[in-house]
Structure formats: structure tokens, C-alpha cells
Amino acid sequence: MESFEAVWEYLQKNLKVGTEIRNWTADKGFLDDSMTIKSVTNLAIDVETPNAKYVQSVPRENFETVFKVWEEYKAKSIRRHDIRDMTRFSKYILSILKWREMMSSDESV
């Protein structure tokens, strides 16, 4: 299994300001809304969403917390509300991890 450090490094290199990420959940797949990447630093990824009043700054630590249960979430053995209890940024993190997974699989074809 890939390490969190490798995933974070991938996001740092490939997630560009202005990239639009469609929101995604394991239960419903891609949703009708999306977010836009505003900033990528080693400490956080900032996203802008249509429903949020301010840019949301999602800390690296929150990504790492969710990444630890990512495989379980995709297998539906852990639920979204469990992840939401871990971080209020669950929607953004899950969608960005799904984006990374899709981009990584496209590169390996």
C-alpha cells in the first residue's frame, strides 16, 4: 500500500491552483457540485466551494487522518459520518483523494 508521504508528495506536485475537483462519496459516486483548488502548500490545501463563505484551508494532518481509513471507506466498511467525526473537511479530502486515485490510474495506462 502506498504511504501517506507518497500521496501528499503527489498532491504537492500535481494539484494545481485552479483545478476543479468534483465532489465524490463512496455511496453516491460523483455529485453535482465541485470545489476549486486555491492554494497548495506543504501544510495545507486550500479549496473554494460554492456553498462556503470563505476559502477552506484543509490541514495536511487531516488528510493523513482520512488517508489511514481511505481503503476501508472505499470498501464501505467505514461510513462517511465516521470520517466526518474525524474532520470537518471530510468532503474535500475524500474528493481530492478520489481525484488523485483517478489521475494516478490514468498515468499508469
C-alpha positions as CSV (number, residue, x, y, z in Angstrom):
1,M,0.0,0.0,0.0
2,E,1.1,3.5,-0.8
3,S,2.4,5.7,2.0
4,F,0.8,8.9,3.0
5,E,4.0,10.7,2.3
6,A,3.9,9.5,-1.3
7,V,0.3,10.6,-1.7
8,W,1.0,14.0,-0.2
9,E,4.0,14.4,-2.4
10,Y,1.8,13.6,-5.4
11,L,-0.7,16.2,-4.4
12,Q,2.0,18.8,-3.9
13,K,3.4,18.2,-7.4
14,N,0.2,17.6,-9.4
15,L,-2.7,19.5,-7.8
16,K,-2.6,22.9,-9.4
17,V,-4.3,26.2,-8.4
18,G,-7.5,26.5,-10.4
19,T,-8.0,22.7,-10.7
20,E,-11.7,21.9,-10.3
21,I,-12.4,18.7,-8.3
22,R,-15.8,17.1,-8.4
23,N,-17.2,16.1,-5.1
24,W,-17.4,12.3,-4.6
25,T,-18.6,9.8,-2.0
26,A,-18.3,6.0,-1.9
27,D,-22.1,5.7,-1.6
28,K,-23.2,8.1,-4.3
29,G,-20.2,8.4,-6.6
30,F,-19.7,11.8,-8.2
31,L,-22.0,14.6,-7.0
32,D,-23.3,17.6,-8.9
33,D,-21.1,20.1,-7.1
34,S,-17.4,20.7,-7.1
35,M,-14.6,22.7,-5.5
36,T,-11.7,24.7,-6.9
37,I,-8.1,24.5,-5.6
38,K,-6.9,27.9,-4.4
39,S,-3.5,27.0,-2.8
40,V,-1.3,24.0,-2.3
41,T,1.4,24.2,0.4
42,N,3.3,21.6,2.4
43,L,1.0,22.4,5.4
44,A,-2.5,22.6,3.8
45,I,-4.6,22.6,0.6
46,D,-7.0,25.5,0.3
47,V,-10.3,25.0,-1.5
48,E,-13.1,27.3,-2.6
49,T,-16.6,25.9,-2.7
50,P,-19.8,27.5,-3.9
51,N,-21.5,26.9,-0.6
52,A,-18.7,28.1,1.8
53,K,-18.4,31.8,2.7
54,Y,-14.7,31.6,2.9
55,V,-11.8,29.6,1.4
56,Q,-11.4,26.4,3.4
57,S,-7.8,25.5,4.4
58,V,-7.5,21.8,4.9
59,P,-4.5,20.8,7.0
60,R,-2.1,18.1,6.0
61,E,-2.8,16.3,9.3
62,N,-6.5,16.0,8.4
63,F,-5.5,14.4,5.0
64,E,-3.3,11.9,6.8
65,T,-6.1,11.0,9.3
66,V,-8.5,10.3,6.5
67,F,-5.9,8.5,4.4
68,K,-5.5,6.0,7.1
69,V,-9.1,4.8,6.6
70,W,-9.3,5.5,2.9
71,E,-9.3,1.9,1.8
72,E,-11.9,1.0,4.4
73,Y,-14.1,3.9,3.3
74,K,-14.0,2.8,-0.3
75,A,-14.8,-0.8,0.7
76,K,-17.7,0.7,2.7
77,S,-16.6,-0.8,6.0
78,I,-16.3,2.7,7.5
79,R,-19.0,5.3,6.8
80,R,-18.7,8.9,5.8
81,H,-20.2,10.1,9.1
82,D,-17.4,8.3,10.9
83,I,-14.9,10.2,8.9
84,R,-16.9,13.4,9.4
85,D,-16.4,12.9,13.1
86,M,-12.6,12.8,12.5
87,T,-12.5,16.1,10.5
88,R,-15.0,18.7,9.3
89,F,-13.1,18.7,6.0
90,S,-14.1,15.1,5.1
91,K,-16.0,16.1,1.9
92,Y,-13.0,17.9,0.5
93,I,-10.4,15.3,1.5
94,L,-12.4,12.3,0.2
95,S,-12.9,14.1,-3.2
96,I,-9.3,15.1,-3.5
97,L,-8.1,11.5,-2.7
98,K,-10.5,10.2,-5.3
99,W,-9.1,12.7,-7.8
100,R,-5.6,11.6,-7.0
101,E,-6.5,8.0,-7.5
102,M,-8.1,8.6,-10.8
103,M,-5.2,10.7,-12.0
104,S,-2.7,8.1,-10.9
105,S,-4.5,5.3,-12.7
106,D,-4.7,7.4,-15.9
107,E,-0.9,7.8,-15.8
108,S,-0.3,4.1,-15.4
109,V,-2.3,3.2,-18.6
